[in-house]
Amino acid sequence: MNTSALVNSSLRFVLLLLVQVFIFNQVAWGWGQGDLLFVFVYPLFVAMLPLRLPRPAVILLGFLLGLSVDFFSETIGLHAGALTLTAYLRPFILRLIQPRDGYNIKANPSIYDMGGGWMFRYLALLLLAHLVMFFLLQTFSIYFLSDIVLKTVFSLPASLVVTFAIVLIFNPKA
């Protein structure tokens, strides 16, 4: 990881942590059964890490960001567990949506390098994995499968729209 990528990733870590904790953790919508719609933007950090970053580093950084969100949210490992799994699954998702010619060795997961359609699918799959694991850990029981599905169905589009908008606005090139 070169110096500019390190600085960009460090800034992204801090900014996404602050935005998640101070804005999006304060917002939850629901009706009837309680809160069903949550917005998670911090998985974008794992999504935007350089493609060639070693898997253990991605997992460790995901764990550290999740733990930081947990610290401010008082959720005792929910975010850390979900983001660690998301970081672990990242190479599988990247392989699943790999372009026909493979990835350029210097490519980064950005609209600039990979295109908007690829980025949308990538974020959707990462967020889906993250949300399912988060809500599963939150309930800690398959008995609440309907709650897990409902929260995921409502939270995925909201989180995807916000994270994709962030990518479009900032369009990171490194």
PyMOL commands that set and color helices and strands:
alter all, ss='L'
color gray80, all
select helices_A, chain A and resi 3-22+24-26+43-47+55-73+78-96+111-114+116-139+142-170
alter helices_A, ss='H'
color red, helices_A
select strands_A, chain A and resi 28-31+34-38
alter strands_A, ss='S'
color yellow, strands_A
deselect
rebuild
show_as cartoon
